[in-house]
Amino acid sequence: MFPSVIYPVDYGYITNTKSMDGSCIDVFLGNKTDMQVTGIMCTIDMIKNDSEIKVMVGCSSQEINTVLAFLNNSAFMKAIFIDRFNS
């Protein structure tokens, strides 16, 4: 996480987990109350030369599109969304 960045949806990490880069698994938390995993964002960061999976929990389609636009706003980072329910 970058403290100076304003994330469009609540963003954090899942404690006691490990992602590919050794830190905790990132999560975007939407406004739905069911708290189900909605899907995942797969990101490529050209500056850090890595890729990550970010879990989307309780996110509406509008929140998913907002996060997708946010993550694709740079020439150096790109993301795709994989929907848990429409695979």
N, C-alpha and C positions, 0 to 999 in steps of 0.2 A: 504494500500500500504506500501511496505517496501522500503525505499530509497536506501538501499544497493543492492537490487535485480535488475538485468537487465532483463526486460521483453522482450520476443521475438517479440511481437507485441505491438503497442501503447496501453497503459493500463491506465485507470483512473476511474472516477465515474461520474454519472449523478446527477447534482446538484438538490436540492429541491426534492429528492426522499428518500425513506427509505427502507432498506433491512431488513431481519429477525434479523440481529444483531444490528439494530438501526442506522447503518451508511448509507451512500448513496449507491445506487445500482452500482456495479462494471460493467465496460464495457471494452471489447477489441475492438479496432477500426482497421479494416483492410484497405487495399489499394483500394478497389473497390470504385468507385465514386458514386454509387447509394445510399449509406448510409441506406440501408434497414437492418432490423434485419435479420441476417442469421440463428440464432438459439440461444441456451443457453448452457452454461456449468453448470452442477450440480456438485458441489464439496463437499467432506467430508474432514474435517480437524480433524484428531485424536488428535492433540496436543491442539487445542482450543476447542475440543468437540463440533463442530458446522458444519452446512452445509450452503452452499450459492449457489445462482444462479448468474452467471455472463453472461451478455448479450453480444452477438457477433454481431457486426455491420459492414457491408460491408466487410466481411471476405471471402477470397477465400478458396478452399478446402485445399490448401497447408498451409495457415495461420491457419486454424482450426486444422489440424494435428500437426502443430508446437506447438500451444497452448496446445493441448491435451497431447502431449509428455512432455511439460514443467510442466503441472499441475500433471502429473502422475510420475514425476521423483523422488518422495520421498516415503518412506514406510509409511509416516504419512499423506499424502494427496493423494486422488484419485478423478478422475473426469470422467464424461461421457458427450458426446455431444448429444444434441437433436436438430435435423435439422428442421428448420421451414418449409422447402419445401418438405421434404421426410418423413413425419410422417406416 
